[in-house]
Amino acid sequence: MPEETLFEFERDMTTSEVAQYLRTVADRLDSGGEFTLESGGDSVTLSVPGRVEFEVEIERETSKSGKSPEIELEFALEWDENGSDDSGDLSIE
């Protein structure tokens, strides 16, 4: 299935700044699941259902140029855009 990027943001930040963004998202999820992400002139509003698929992925990226490997930690929430809430048990893989 083809993917469409609806919003993208990337910037170097302190870990404290990242933690604050994650806390804000967590608070929005706790209080009803709707929030808006904005950056520059781009924005997207998400309505997150009460049950989602949660994925944690850690990758090591190495380069052939001799640079130090980079670690990437990725958290993903996935749900059916049509609002189906029958995804089964929530699991962390």
Residue, then its C-alpha position, 0 to 999 in steps of 0.5 A: m500500500p503506498e504511503e503519503t507523508l502528511f506532516e514531517f518535522e526534524r530538528d536537533m533538540t536537547t533531550s529535555e525538549v524532546a521529553q516535553y514534546l512527548r509529554t504533551v503528546a501523552d497528555r493529549l492521548d490521555s485526555g481524548g486523543e485529538f491534537t494538532l502538530e504545527s511547524g512553519g506553515d504546515s499543520v495536521t490534526l489527528s484524532v486518535p482512537g482509544r486503542v492503537e497498535f504501538e511499535v518500538e523500533i531501534e536501529r543502528e545505522t552504519s556508514k561506509s565513510g568511517k563515521s560513528p554508527e548512529i542509533e535511531l529510536e522510533f515510536a509509532l502509533e498506528w490505527d485504522e483511519n476509518g475509525s475501526d477499533d478492533s485491532g486486538d491486544l496492544s503489544i510492544e515488539 
